[in-house]
């Protein structure tokens, strides 16, 4: 065994195609990302697409601004720290995380949305070897 350790030997010897950005052979993965088009990457397909992408971000900014005007600077800072702490709470990489703490803080726990119905983790295609996924997340692989 060399001085680099067992973890670096695994990293050098086991290629994992599913974690690479380009696919198994370095090309564009059509099944996962669809057909590539320069026009689709440059321009939105509909005028409201950018507005819909940034809706939650714009709404959060507006709520923080209103909260700052009403209660002072401490209130939005406290909420942002709580959001950041709630985002860091996760399960192991091979298990689906519902992020219930973040949903509760944002008030989304009382409403039923698109992702609640059609985001069933049992139908998820992202399943792999648990040991490999944990080792990859911790940088051992």
QUIVENLIN-V140837 format. One record per pair of residues at least 6 apart in sequence whose C-alpha atoms are under 8 Angstrom apart, sorted by sequence separation. I is the first residue (numbers start at 1). J is the second residue. D is the distance in Angstrom with one decimal. If there is no record, write none. Layout:
((I;J;D) (I;J;D))
This chain:
((17;23;6.2) (18;24;6.9) (22;28;5.5) (23;29;5.6) (30;36;7.7) (44;50;7.0) (68;74;7.6) (91;97;5.8) (103;109;5.3) (135;141;5.5) (17;24;4.8) (22;29;6.5) (68;75;6.5) (90;97;6.2) (17;25;8.0) (28;36;7.7) (67;75;6.7) (68;76;6.2) (67;76;6.4) (90;99;7.4) (100;109;7.3) (132;141;7.5) (89;99;7.6) (65;76;7.9) (64;76;5.4) (87;99;7.3) (86;99;7.6) (86;101;5.9) (87;102;6.5) (86;102;5.3) (83;102;6.4) (83;105;7.2) (82;105;8.0) (96;121;6.3) (94;127;6.5) (94;128;6.9) (94;129;7.8) (94;130;5.6) (93;130;7.7) (94;133;6.5) (93;133;6.2) (94;134;7.6) (93;134;6.1) (92;134;7.0) (93;137;7.3) (14;141;8.0) (11;140;7.3) (10;140;7.9) (11;141;4.7) (10;141;5.8) (8;140;7.6) (7;140;5.3) (8;141;7.4) (7;141;6.3))
